[in-house]
Amino acid sequence: MTLFEQYAAHVDHALNALVTLGTLPADLDRSNVTVEPPRDATHGDISTNAAMVLAKPAGTNPRALAEALSVELAKVASVTAVEIAGPGFLNLRLDASAWLEELRAMATSGDDYGRSHVGDGKSVNLEYVSANPTGPMHMGHCRGAVVGDALAKLLEFAGYRVIREYYINDAGGQVDVLARSAHLRYREALGETIEIAEGLYPGDYLIPVGQQLAKRFGAQYVAAPEHEWLALFRKAAVAEMMEMIKADLALLGIHHDLFSSEAELHEAGKADVAEKELRARGLVYDGELEKPKGKEIEDWEPVTLPLFRSTQFGDDQDRPIKKSNGSWTYFGADLAYHFQKSQGVDAMIDIWGADHAGTVKRIKAAVNALTGGKVDFDVKLVQMVRLLRGGEPVKMSKRSGSFVTLAEVIEEVGKDVVRFTMLTRKADAQMDFDFAKVVEASKDNPVFYVQYAHARISSTMRKAELEGLGPDGTHIALLGDAEIGLIREAANFPRIVEAAAKSGEPHRIAFYLNDLAAAFHAYWNLGNDQPDKRFILAQNPDMTGARLFMAQNIGQVLRNGLRLMGVEAAYNM
């Protein structure tokens, strides 16, 4: 049990005492009671809103309830003072021993410090990346890939069972274009001089695919009509592209548990099952699609299509799930896919590009209808990354074949820099990735700043070892206010993990690590002006051991946080 969990229990015990005294009714909902650090550290160590949120349902005054609650909380041995702030917030000041016990808990828990059971073993299907299988990964895919993978690690650390899924969009027109592009490279591999027509994929990454097809089929399909080879080449090309994509993702340390094919979903009739279910619930009907607004189309004629009642959920018009030729729309295919994967899980999360924002409401409504509201479903939107080099935009275009691949970026700056940088802003906020800035050795670069904190700790440990000294928790009572302030920051980690998991926001871990690194560097710098504040004091081995014990566990918390981001801690810089 972490420190904040302990004091949440103390608050709960104090509320129970007030129930026994008749001050509070027994059946109050306490789910909105929080126990957390105050926004201003000068106000104390622990803050609770218990009196504020319970006063109204209890039919009493918040400040009066706060006064009664403060009497009970003052009985807790480690609480040195209880102060009422504003209309009824309670701020607790703790004895240093409470923080020193938490420091020992960090040492005892080690790699598991911060691990939570808030997930309670619930299963979550997390779908991320799902780039069209038409070429290698580029930086347009990178942010969603990292956010999704970090979220998977975070949820597992918080007690959820996570299924990492990649949805292969292999049923649309883009894979027919891929097949035609591969056929062109196939003819090239057999000695023909080719010219890549506009609209085909011109990238060199298809040359090996053409060579494989030439080796496999010889000249059998060089002059054959398209209908004889299109499906065959489509399947072969998609398979090759997926192997390429998996290899690119592996460079980022990303591996999925499940790969689902859109084409196979349709072949299995899953889309028809979803449509039948929605019709039975009155959410799909046959109706005429409205004429496009603001456009004059001379040959436009009304057509009857199966429509989803998305206007019931805030959309401006009902949306078709099939096209006039009977093929499924993207929206219709998504319905079937989500219906299929909702079977046997407690929750689903999709990581989407921000350009799909307009679809979120209706797909969430449809999934809610299909699952009867029994499966939680959330969509996390991720903004694109603007790639810069020395402040100048780097152009990338899959169709031109001149895009910057993910592999190229990782080769230049490294996996850890890429992953950390992708999490330095909230996922739905715009982001710039400048090759120069992400490797800059300055406090303005959070990647460097956090890694440098861990490297400093590691360097200190090596230096101490050479002097015959090391971490020792025996004398940590010698630690003073400056050290307690640093321990307080580290002790926030379990609370941050839980909040980040509940909100599905892995960037909170990066923000927290930056704060912890700043606190560590600030403490380190005290020793520049005050020699008695340095970690290694040859003349005082007891204090040295205590400070090294603290540093060792600050390093542990940094590593635990970096591991959730999929980033290796630096030991030398």
C-alpha distance (Angstrom), angle and dihedral (degrees) to the residues before:
residue distance angle dihedral
M1 . . .
T2 3.80 . .
L3 3.79 124.4 .
F4 3.79 95.0 -99.8
E5 3.81 90.7 48.1
Q6 3.80 88.8 51.7
Y7 3.79 92.7 53.1
A8 3.80 91.7 43.6
A9 3.81 84.8 57.6
H10 3.81 90.1 48.6
V11 3.83 90.1 52.1
D12 3.80 90.2 48.1
H13 3.82 90.5 49.6
A14 3.82 90.3 50.0
L15 3.82 90.5 51.0
N16 3.81 89.4 50.5
A17 3.80 88.6 53.5
L18 3.81 90.0 53.8
V19 3.80 89.4 50.6
T20 3.81 89.1 53.3
L21 3.80 89.9 49.6
G22 3.81 90.4 51.0
T23 3.82 92.9 -116.4
L24 3.83 91.6 117.4
P25 3.82 131.9 31.6
A26 3.80 114.4 -113.3
D27 3.80 99.1 -125.9
L28 3.84 101.1 60.1
D29 3.81 117.8 137.5
R30 3.80 105.8 -119.4
S31 3.82 97.2 179.7
N32 3.82 92.9 108.8
V33 3.81 94.2 52.3
T34 3.81 109.6 113.8
V35 3.79 132.0 -163.9
E36 3.80 112.4 -166.5
P37 3.80 143.7 128.9
P38 3.82 114.0 -69.0
R39 3.81 114.6 -107.1
D40 3.79 89.0 -118.1
A41 3.82 111.7 49.9
T42 3.81 90.4 -152.5
H43 3.81 88.6 68.7
G44 3.79 93.3 66.6
D45 3.79 143.7 -84.6
I46 3.81 104.3 -76.0
S47 3.80 130.0 29.0
T48 3.80 129.0 -169.1
N49 3.80 131.9 -172.6
A50 3.83 92.6 -161.0
A51 3.81 95.5 120.5
M52 3.80 92.0 45.8
V53 3.81 97.0 52.9
L54 3.82 98.3 36.6
A55 3.81 101.1 43.1
K56 3.81 97.6 78.3
P57 3.84 97.6 47.8
A58 3.82 87.7 43.4
G59 3.80 90.5 52.7
T60 3.79 94.9 -123.5
N61 3.80 141.1 109.2
P62 3.85 116.0 -85.8
R63 3.77 94.3 -133.5
A64 3.79 93.0 46.7
L65 3.82 89.5 50.9
A66 3.82 89.6 47.1
E67 3.79 90.5 54.4
A68 3.80 91.8 51.0
L69 3.79 91.4 46.1
S70 3.80 92.7 48.1
V71 3.81 90.0 59.1
E72 3.81 90.7 57.3
L73 3.82 95.1 43.2
A74 3.80 91.5 50.3
K75 3.82 87.0 65.6
V76 3.84 91.3 67.2
A77 3.81 106.4 106.9
S78 3.82 97.2 -132.9
V79 3.84 94.9 46.2
T80 3.81 110.4 98.5
A81 3.81 97.5 177.8
V82 3.81 140.7 5.4
E83 3.80 117.9 -155.9
I84 3.80 129.0 -172.8
A85 3.80 113.2 -138.6
G86 3.80 126.9 -164.9
P87 3.79 115.7 -34.2
G88 3.80 95.5 -14.0
F89 3.80 117.4 -38.0
L90 3.79 114.1 138.7
N91 3.80 121.6 -141.6
L92 3.78 119.3 -166.3
R93 3.78 126.2 -159.2
L94 3.78 115.4 -152.8
D95 3.75 134.1 -152.0
A96 3.81 114.0 -109.7
S97 3.81 88.5 -112.7
A98 3.82 89.9 72.2
W99 3.82 91.4 60.2
L100 3.79 92.8 43.0
E101 3.81 89.4 54.5
E102 3.79 88.6 52.6
L103 3.80 89.2 51.5
R104 3.80 88.3 55.1
A105 3.82 88.7 48.5
M106 3.82 89.1 56.0
A107 3.78 89.7 53.9
T108 3.80 93.2 46.6
S109 3.82 94.9 47.0
G110 3.81 96.0 42.4
D111 3.81 110.4 165.0
D112 3.80 89.3 9.8
Y113 3.80 96.2 56.1
G114 3.80 106.3 124.9
R115 3.80 94.2 21.3
S116 3.80 110.3 142.2
H117 3.80 137.4 -162.3
V118 3.80 94.1 -152.4
G119 3.81 89.2 114.8
D120 3.80 90.8 59.5
G121 3.80 91.8 -155.8
K122 3.83 94.0 -62.0
S123 3.80 114.5 159.2
V124 3.80 119.3 -120.4
N125 3.80 125.5 -170.3
L126 3.80 105.6 -149.8
E127 3.78 115.3 -169.1
Y128 3.78 117.0 -168.5
V129 3.80 142.6 154.1
S130 3.85 97.1 16.8
A131 3.80 90.4 164.1
N132 3.80 114.7 179.4
P133 3.84 107.4 -92.2
T134 3.79 93.9 -120.3
G135 3.80 101.8 106.0
P136 3.78 147.0 -17.7
M137 3.79 122.6 -50.2
H138 3.79 115.8 -84.2
M139 3.79 132.5 -172.9
G140 3.79 90.5 -89.3
H141 3.80 87.0 71.5
C142 3.80 97.1 39.6
R143 3.79 103.2 84.0
G144 3.80 96.1 51.0
A145 3.79 89.7 46.3
V146 3.81 93.3 53.7
V147 3.81 94.8 41.5
G148 3.80 90.8 50.3
D149 3.79 94.8 46.4
A150 3.82 93.6 45.9
L151 3.79 89.7 48.4
A152 3.82 89.7 52.2
K153 3.82 91.0 52.9
L154 3.79 91.1 45.5
L155 3.81 94.0 50.2
E156 3.81 91.9 48.7
F157 3.81 90.4 50.3
A158 3.80 87.9 51.5
G159 3.80 93.2 54.8
Y160 3.82 104.3 -92.9
R161 3.81 126.1 129.3
V162 3.79 106.3 -126.9
I163 3.80 129.5 -157.8
R164 3.81 109.7 -163.6
E165 3.80 108.3 -150.4
Y166 3.80 134.7 -173.8
Y167 3.80 116.7 -162.3
I168 3.80 111.1 -149.4
N169 3.82 110.8 -146.6
D170 3.81 94.4 -151.9
A171 3.80 100.4 140.4
G172 3.80 103.1 68.7
G173 3.77 134.1 90.0
Q174 3.81 91.9 -94.8
V175 3.81 91.7 71.6
D176 3.81 90.4 52.6
V177 3.82 86.9 54.9
L178 3.80 87.8 49.5
A179 3.80 90.9 52.1
R180 3.81 91.8 50.4
S181 3.82 90.3 47.9
A182 3.80 90.1 50.1
H183 3.82 90.3 49.1
L184 3.78 88.7 55.4
R185 3.81 91.2 52.2
Y186 3.81 88.8 45.8
R187 3.80 89.7 57.7
E188 3.80 89.0 46.2
A189 3.80 90.7 53.4
L190 3.80 88.3 55.0
G191 3.81 91.4 57.3
E192 3.79 102.7 -90.6
T193 3.81 119.9 136.4
I194 3.77 106.1 -126.6
E195 3.76 137.5 -163.4
I196 3.80 116.0 -154.3
A197 3.78 108.9 -133.1
E198 3.77 121.9 -140.4
G199 3.79 111.2 -88.2
L200 3.81 95.3 36.2
Y201 3.80 124.3 102.4
P202 3.82 107.0 -98.5
G203 3.82 99.7 -174.4
D204 3.80 120.6 129.2
Y205 3.81 89.1 -129.1
L206 3.82 87.7 84.2
I207 3.81 93.8 59.8
P208 3.86 93.7 83.3
V209 3.81 88.9 46.5
G210 3.81 90.2 55.4
Q211 3.79 90.3 47.9
Q212 3.81 91.8 52.1
L213 3.80 90.8 49.5
A214 3.81 91.0 48.8
K215 3.79 90.8 51.0
R216 3.79 91.0 48.3
F217 3.82 101.4 43.7
G218 3.77 105.8 19.3
A219 3.82 111.9 -157.3
Q220 3.82 93.6 -30.8
Y221 3.82 95.9 114.4
V222 3.82 102.2 29.9
A223 3.80 95.2 104.1
A224 3.80 98.4 15.1
P225 3.83 119.0 121.8
E226 3.80 115.2 -97.2
H227 3.80 96.0 -110.5
E228 3.82 89.6 63.7
W229 3.81 96.7 56.6
L230 3.83 108.1 19.0
A231 3.83 98.1 89.9
L232 3.80 92.0 40.5
F233 3.79 94.5 49.5
R234 3.80 91.3 42.4
K235 3.80 92.1 56.4
A236 3.81 93.3 44.6
A237 3.80 93.9 46.3
V238 3.82 93.6 47.4
A239 3.81 89.9 50.3
E240 3.82 91.0 51.9
M241 3.81 92.0 46.3
M242 3.80 91.7 50.8
E243 3.79 91.0 52.4
M244 3.80 88.3 51.4
I245 3.80 91.9 48.1
K246 3.81 92.2 48.5
A247 3.80 89.9 51.4
D248 3.82 91.0 49.8
L249 3.81 91.3 49.2
A250 3.80 90.3 48.6
L251 3.82 87.9 60.3
L252 3.81 85.8 62.9
G253 3.80 91.7 45.8
I254 3.81 91.5 -108.8
H255 3.80 122.5 142.9
H256 3.82 127.6 167.2
D257 3.78 127.4 -144.5
L258 3.78 95.9 -149.0
F259 3.80 137.2 27.9
S260 3.82 114.8 -163.5
S261 3.80 122.5 -165.4
E262 3.79 121.1 -142.5
A263 3.80 89.7 -155.9
E264 3.79 92.1 54.1
L265 3.79 90.6 46.8
H266 3.81 90.4 58.3
E267 3.80 92.8 43.1
A268 3.81 89.0 54.9
G269 3.83 91.1 52.9
K270 3.82 93.4 -119.7
A271 3.81 91.8 138.3
D272 3.81 90.6 56.5
V273 3.81 90.1 51.3
A274 3.82 90.7 52.6
E275 3.81 91.7 48.6
K276 3.80 91.4 50.2
E277 3.79 91.1 50.5
L278 3.80 92.9 49.8
R279 3.80 92.1 47.3
A280 3.79 89.8 51.9
R281 3.80 88.2 55.8
G282 3.79 93.2 47.8
L283 3.79 93.5 -113.6
V284 3.80 97.0 114.3
Y285 3.79 123.6 51.0
D286 3.79 138.1 159.8
G287 3.78 110.6 -101.2
E288 3.77 144.8 140.8
L289 3.77 117.5 -83.8
E290 3.79 112.3 -124.5
K291 3.79 119.0 -110.9
P292 3.84 110.5 -98.4
K293 3.78 108.7 -93.2
G294 3.77 119.8 -117.9
K295 3.80 93.4 13.6
E296 3.78 131.4 103.5
I297 3.79 109.5 -148.4
E298 3.82 111.2 179.3
D299 3.79 97.9 -159.5
W300 3.80 96.2 38.0
E301 3.79 114.0 136.6
P302 3.80 128.7 179.1
V303 3.79 113.0 -104.2
T304 3.78 129.9 -168.2
L305 3.80 113.4 -123.6
P306 3.80 136.9 163.6
L307 3.82 103.8 -93.7
F308 3.79 130.9 -164.9
R309 3.83 113.4 -136.4
S310 3.80 93.7 -121.0
T311 3.82 91.3 150.3
Q312 3.80 86.0 75.4
F313 3.79 86.7 66.4
G314 3.79 101.9 47.1
D315 3.81 100.3 -80.9
D316 3.80 119.2 136.6
Q317 3.81 93.0 -128.1
D318 3.79 141.0 6.7
R319 3.79 112.3 -91.5
P320 3.82 129.3 -132.7
I321 3.77 118.9 -121.3
K322 3.80 92.4 -166.7
K323 3.79 135.1 39.1
S324 3.80 124.6 -126.1
N325 3.83 89.9 -98.3
G326 3.80 90.3 58.2
S327 3.80 96.2 -107.3
W328 3.79 118.8 128.2
T329 3.77 122.9 -98.8
Y330 3.82 118.6 -130.6
F331 3.78 87.7 -103.5
G332 3.81 92.8 50.6
A333 3.79 91.7 48.5
D334 3.81 90.3 48.9
L335 3.80 90.3 53.5
A336 3.77 91.2 55.3
Y337 3.80 93.2 45.0
H338 3.80 93.8 51.1
F339 3.80 92.1 44.7
Q340 3.79 89.3 54.3
K341 3.78 97.4 47.2
S342 3.81 93.9 44.1
Q343 3.79 89.3 70.7
G344 3.79 110.3 105.7
V345 3.82 100.3 2.0
D346 3.79 132.8 101.8
A347 3.79 97.0 -144.5
M348 3.80 142.9 6.9
I349 3.79 130.1 -151.7
D350 3.80 125.2 -172.3
I351 3.81 124.1 -163.9
W352 3.82 107.3 -148.9
G353 3.76 136.4 174.7
A354 3.80 113.5 -104.1
D355 3.83 89.7 -114.5
H356 3.82 87.1 75.0
A357 3.82 93.5 58.9
G358 3.81 92.6 112.5
T359 3.80 91.4 62.2
V360 3.80 97.9 52.3
K361 3.80 99.9 86.6
R362 3.77 96.3 49.4
I363 3.79 96.9 42.7
K364 3.83 90.4 49.2
A365 3.80 89.7 48.9
A366 3.80 92.0 49.0
V367 3.80 93.3 47.9
N368 3.79 90.5 48.2
A369 3.81 88.7 53.1
L370 3.80 94.4 45.6
T371 3.80 93.6 49.5
G372 3.79 96.3 38.3
G373 3.81 88.2 -121.3
K374 3.80 91.1 -67.5
V375 3.81 95.4 116.2
D376 3.79 119.0 61.1
F377 3.78 111.2 -133.7
D378 3.78 128.2 -170.4
V379 3.79 134.7 172.5
K380 3.80 120.3 -150.8
L381 3.80 113.8 -158.0
V382 3.78 119.5 -146.5
Q383 3.79 123.4 -162.3
M384 3.79 120.4 -136.8
V385 3.81 120.8 -100.5
R386 3.77 120.3 -118.3
L387 3.79 106.8 -139.9
L388 3.80 114.9 -145.3
R389 3.76 136.8 179.2
G390 3.78 113.2 -160.6
G391 3.79 89.7 -19.7
E392 3.81 94.2 -52.4
P393 3.82 119.5 114.2
V394 3.79 116.8 -109.6
K395 3.79 110.6 -139.9
M396 3.76 119.2 -135.9
S397 3.77 130.7 179.0
K398 3.77 126.0 168.8
R399 3.79 92.0 -157.1
S400 3.81 94.0 52.7
G401 3.77 91.5 49.6
S402 3.82 91.1 -129.8
F403 3.81 99.7 102.4
V404 3.80 122.0 131.1
T405 3.77 108.1 -109.8
L406 3.78 124.6 -138.1
A407 3.81 89.0 -123.3
E408 3.82 90.8 57.7
V409 3.81 92.1 51.3
I410 3.81 93.1 47.9
E411 3.80 90.5 48.5
E412 3.81 90.4 53.5
V413 3.83 102.7 43.4
G414 3.81 105.7 11.1
K415 3.79 136.2 -111.0
D416 3.79 96.1 -87.8
V417 3.80 94.1 52.8
V418 3.80 91.1 49.6
R419 3.80 94.3 47.8
F420 3.79 96.0 44.5
T421 3.81 93.4 46.2
M422 3.80 92.4 51.9
L423 3.82 88.6 59.6
T424 3.80 98.8 47.1
R425 3.78 92.5 92.7
K426 3.78 134.8 40.3
A427 3.81 108.6 -86.0
D428 3.81 95.8 -116.2
A429 3.83 93.4 50.0
Q430 3.80 122.5 93.5
M431 3.80 115.7 -99.2
D432 3.79 136.6 -161.5
F433 3.80 119.9 -156.1
D434 3.79 108.9 -161.7
F435 3.80 114.4 -175.4
A436 3.81 91.0 -146.0
K437 3.80 98.1 47.9
V438 3.80 98.8 45.2
V439 3.82 91.0 62.2
E440 3.79 95.9 38.6
A441 3.82 113.7 127.1
S442 3.80 98.0 -134.2
K443 3.78 139.5 106.1
D444 3.80 88.0 -109.5
N445 3.80 88.5 68.9
P446 3.84 106.6 73.2
V447 3.80 92.0 -163.2
F448 3.80 91.1 60.3
Y449 3.81 94.4 36.6
V450 3.81 95.3 56.9
Q451 3.79 94.9 39.7
Y452 3.80 90.6 48.5
A453 3.81 90.6 55.0
H454 3.80 90.8 55.6
A455 3.80 92.4 43.3
R456 3.82 90.2 51.6
I457 3.80 90.8 53.0
S458 3.80 91.2 48.5
S459 3.80 91.6 48.4
T460 3.80 90.9 49.7
M461 3.80 90.9 51.6
R462 3.81 91.5 51.4
K463 3.80 92.2 48.2
A464 3.81 91.8 48.6
E465 3.79 90.9 50.1
L466 3.80 90.4 54.9
E467 3.81 87.9 55.4
G468 3.79 92.2 49.5
L469 3.81 93.6 -106.3
G470 3.79 132.6 120.0
P471 3.80 146.4 162.1
D472 3.80 115.1 -58.5
G473 3.80 125.9 176.5
T474 3.79 94.2 -163.9
H475 3.80 97.0 92.7
I476 3.80 103.8 31.9
A477 3.82 89.2 125.9
L478 3.82 84.0 79.2
L479 3.81 90.2 69.2
G480 3.80 113.7 108.2
D481 3.78 139.2 -155.6
A482 3.81 95.4 -68.1
E483 3.80 91.7 54.4
I484 3.80 93.1 43.1
G485 3.81 88.9 54.9
L486 3.82 89.9 56.6
I487 3.81 92.2 46.1
R488 3.82 89.5 51.1
E489 3.80 89.7 57.0
A490 3.81 92.2 49.5
A491 3.81 90.7 47.8
N492 3.80 89.5 62.5
F493 3.82 90.9 70.7
P494 3.85 99.0 89.9
R495 3.79 90.6 48.3
I496 3.82 91.4 49.6
V497 3.82 91.3 49.1
E498 3.78 91.8 53.1
A499 3.81 94.0 46.0
A500 3.82 92.3 46.6
A501 3.81 91.7 49.5
K502 3.81 93.3 48.3
S503 3.81 92.0 49.4
G504 3.81 95.2 38.9
E505 3.81 90.9 -126.6
P506 3.82 113.3 133.9
H507 3.81 91.3 174.9
R508 3.81 86.9 77.7
I509 3.80 88.3 72.4
A510 3.82 91.1 56.1
F511 3.80 91.0 48.1
Y512 3.79 91.0 49.5
L513 3.81 93.8 48.0
N514 3.79 89.4 52.5
D515 3.82 89.4 53.1
L516 3.81 91.9 47.7
A517 3.81 91.2 47.8
A518 3.82 90.1 49.9
A519 3.81 90.5 51.6
F520 3.80 91.0 49.0
H521 3.82 94.2 47.9
A522 3.82 90.1 47.9
Y523 3.81 90.0 53.2
W524 3.80 91.5 45.3
N525 3.81 90.9 52.8
L526 3.82 90.9 56.4
G527 3.78 87.0 73.1
N528 3.80 91.3 59.8
D529 3.80 90.9 67.2
Q530 3.81 99.9 23.1
P531 3.83 112.1 45.1
D532 3.82 90.4 -167.8
K533 3.84 88.5 65.0
R534 3.80 94.7 60.5
F535 3.78 119.6 114.3
I536 3.78 96.0 -124.1
L537 3.81 115.8 54.6
A538 3.78 107.9 168.8
Q539 3.79 90.7 -167.0
N540 3.83 92.8 52.1
P541 3.82 110.3 45.7
D542 3.83 93.2 167.7
M543 3.82 93.5 58.5
T544 3.81 90.3 40.3
G545 3.81 90.9 54.5
A546 3.81 91.4 47.8
R547 3.81 93.9 49.7
L548 3.79 92.5 44.9
F549 3.81 89.0 50.4
M550 3.80 88.3 53.5
A551 3.81 92.4 46.6
Q552 3.79 91.6 47.8
N553 3.78 90.4 56.8
I554 3.79 94.3 43.6
G555 3.80 84.6 56.2
Q556 3.81 89.6 50.0
V557 3.81 91.5 54.1
L558 3.82 90.7 47.7
R559 3.82 90.3 51.6
N560 3.79 92.5 47.2
G561 3.79 90.9 52.5
L562 3.80 93.9 44.8
R563 3.80 90.0 49.7
L564 3.82 89.5 57.5
M565 3.80 87.7 54.8
G566 3.80 91.4 49.0
V567 3.81 90.9 -114.5
E568 3.80 126.8 134.4
A569 3.81 115.9 -129.1
A570 3.82 115.5 -116.8
Y571 3.81 117.2 -121.8
N572 3.81 96.4 179.4
M573 3.80 130.8 30.3
